[in-house]
Amino acid sequence: LSLSRYGAQLGMAFQLIDDAIDYTGTVEQIGKNIGDDLSEGKATMPLIYAMKHGSEAEAALLRSAIETQSCDNIEEIRKIVEATGAIEYTSRCAATEAELAIEALKELPHSPYKEGMVALAEFAAQRNF
């Protein structure tokens, strides 16, 4: 049970950072086009946070982009996501998920495998963006 909890929390930390990188990285860094999640109509954590904390006009632009699966205004969207603090918030959420993953390992005896799993959780939440 603790390993399944570890896996779920690790996956969440990794995904949250992946969502943030979608608005902060470059094509060369992330290996995919910026805004790919948006072009698929995915309302990820950075977008949800930005809609909640941006102006009505900003929230409307983000909502429209998600609904139409459009990256036409990606630079403006990136600015909104950055200005609202959505990246920092998403990063903090990822760090919390990584901490929960590590916490799930407490019952396991010390071993090189456990150390590796802890390092993996830490890495998942600290990937560069």
HELIX and SHEET records of a PDB file:
HELIX    1   1 SER A    2  THR A   24  1                                  23    
HELIX    2   2 VAL A   27  ILE A   30  1                                   4    
HELIX    3   3 ASP A   36  SER A   39  1                                   4    
HELIX    4   4 MET A   45  HIS A   53  1                                   9    
HELIX    5   5 GLU A   56  THR A   68  1                                  13    
HELIX    6   6 ILE A   74  ALA A   83  1                                  10    
HELIX    7   7 ALA A   86  ALA A  104  1                                  19    
HELIX    8   8 PRO A  112  GLN A  126  1                                  15    
END                                                                             
